[in-house]
């Protein structure tokens, strides 16, 4: 199942890299429409040849209630509003320099992202991320022991370097938890 999901979504991302969103969406919807019309015509022909009266092949789906209730809509809007407010609060905290260290981290990250953006476009990054999401778990399961050992070594080295830098640079001492 995950191979199918991987293949379909990779094909979609590659299509978006080559064509506009409008073209890809139009072709996908056109393909879906051709499949459903072909299936409906095929079932009608089979019914005519077998002289059966099965009815519309998509009747079960047409009778399904797909409307969105006001309660569920309100719940989705409330959840989205809560997440949006959290993001806005973090952005204002970072851009209005509530904490200088966090704002400087964001500035360095954005500066590094300008170099990434100069090399890759957004869809290429999505394709790379997509491939990594499906391949990293398989590689990790296969090589779990050596990966964990090396990650532990790197983690200890990073902690050592960070503590040395924090000890030597004024104003970078660890913040007290609130």
Protein Blocks (a to p, Z undefined) as FASTA:
>chain_A
ZZmmmmmmmmmmmmmmmmcfklmmmmmmmmmmmmmmmmmmmmmmmmmmnopaebjfklmm
mmpccbdcfklmmmmmmmmmmmmmmmmmmmmmmmnomalklmmmmmmmmmmmmmmmmmpc
fklmmmmmmmmmmmmmmmmmmmmmmmmmmmmmmmmmmmmmmmmmmmmpghiaccddZZ
